[in-house]
Amino acid sequence: MRYLGGYLAVLALAAGLACSGDSSQSPSGGCTNGGGGAAGQVTVGNIFFRSARNGSCDPAVDTVLTGTTVTWTWTGTGGTSHSVESQGSPSFTSSAVMMGNGSTYSFQFTTPGTYQYDCGVHGSAMTGRIVVQ
């Protein structure tokens, strides 16, 4: 009986650790939850977008106030090209295709709405959404 109690305690601990781990990863394994960053900051990784505010990816989702400038920053992309390409309506000005860590693209959202975007190079493998309130 003593062993059964210890076994159940180990199972409970393992279940708790499994639930507290990161659950959101891109196909490349680079995107993890975390969040806590500033609104309007999005990481362009290899191959994912990640919202700094809430840590979400696939798709990255961020909610900002009207008038906020959103900045996408290329981090850990090496020699792989990416872009921020507006999809659907409402739309916003898309970035050029860029490569290299530290590259940035910014856009000020002045009209409320839900803006969808993806990477012009990777399409549906890299997506995001900006909700402007």
C-alpha positions in Angstrom: 0.0 0.0 0.0 2.9 2.3 0.8 4.3 1.9 -2.7 0.9 2.6 -4.3 0.7 6.0 -2.4 4.3 6.9 -3.6 3.4 5.8 -7.1 0.3 8.0 -7.2 2.3 11.0 -5.8 4.9 10.6 -8.6 2.1 10.4 -11.2 0.5 13.6 -9.8 3.8 15.4 -9.9 4.5 14.3 -13.4 1.0 15.4 -14.6 1.5 18.8 -12.9 4.9 19.4 -14.7 3.4 18.3 -18.0 0.6 20.9 -17.7 2.9 23.7 -16.7 5.2 23.3 -19.8 5.0 25.2 -23.0 2.3 23.9 -25.3 2.7 26.1 -28.3 5.5 25.3 -30.7 6.1 26.0 -34.3 7.1 23.2 -36.7 10.7 24.2 -36.2 10.3 24.0 -32.4 11.3 27.6 -31.8 8.1 29.2 -30.5 7.2 28.8 -26.9 4.7 30.5 -24.6 5.9 33.0 -22.2 4.4 36.4 -22.9 4.5 39.3 -20.6 6.1 41.7 -23.2 4.8 45.0 -24.5 1.7 45.2 -26.7 2.6 45.6 -30.4 5.9 43.7 -30.3 6.1 40.6 -32.5 9.1 38.3 -33.0 9.7 37.0 -36.5 11.5 33.7 -35.9 12.5 30.7 -37.9 9.6 29.7 -38.9 7.1 31.5 -36.7 5.6 34.8 -35.5 5.4 35.2 -31.7 3.5 37.9 -29.8 5.7 39.4 -27.1 2.6 40.3 -25.0 1.0 36.9 -24.7 3.5 34.5 -26.1 1.1 33.1 -28.6 2.2 31.7 -32.0 0.7 29.7 -34.8 -1.0 32.2 -35.2 0.6 35.0 -33.2 -2.2 37.1 -31.7 -1.9 40.6 -30.2 -4.5 43.1 -29.2 -3.6 46.7 -29.3 -5.3 50.1 -29.0 -6.1 52.2 -32.1 -3.0 54.3 -32.9 -0.5 51.7 -31.7 2.6 51.0 -33.8 3.3 47.3 -34.1 6.9 46.3 -34.7 8.0 42.9 -36.0 11.6 42.1 -35.2 13.6 39.3 -37.0 15.3 37.2 -34.3 17.1 33.9 -34.8 16.3 33.8 -38.4 19.8 33.3 -39.7 19.9 33.4 -43.5 16.2 32.5 -43.9 14.0 35.2 -45.6 10.7 36.3 -44.1 8.1 39.0 -44.5 5.0 40.4 -43.0 2.3 40.1 -45.6 -1.2 41.5 -45.0 -4.1 39.1 -45.8 -7.7 39.9 -46.4 -9.7 42.9 -45.3 -9.0 45.2 -43.6 -5.5 45.3 -44.8 -2.3 47.1 -44.0 0.9 47.8 -45.9 3.1 44.7 -46.2 6.8 44.6 -45.5 9.5 43.7 -48.0 11.0 40.3 -47.8 14.0 40.6 -45.4 16.6 38.4 -43.8 19.0 38.8 -40.9 18.6 39.2 -37.2 17.7 42.7 -36.1 15.7 43.5 -39.2 12.4 45.3 -38.3 9.2 46.3 -39.8 6.7 48.7 -38.2 3.1 49.8 -39.0 0.8 52.1 -37.1 -2.8 50.8 -36.9 -5.2 53.7 -37.0 -8.4 51.9 -37.7 -10.1 49.3 -35.4 -10.5 45.8 -36.9 -8.9 42.4 -37.0 -5.9 42.3 -39.3 -4.6 38.9 -40.6 -1.1 38.4 -41.9 1.4 35.7 -42.9 4.9 35.4 -44.2 5.1 36.0 -47.9 7.8 33.3 -48.1 6.2 30.6 -45.9 2.5 31.3 -46.2 0.2 29.4 -43.8 3.2 28.0 -42.0 3.7 31.4 -40.4 0.6 33.4 -39.5 -0.6 36.1 -37.2 -3.4 38.4 -36.3 -3.5 41.9 -34.8 -6.8 43.0 -33.2 -7.1 46.8 -33.1 -9.6 48.2 -30.6 
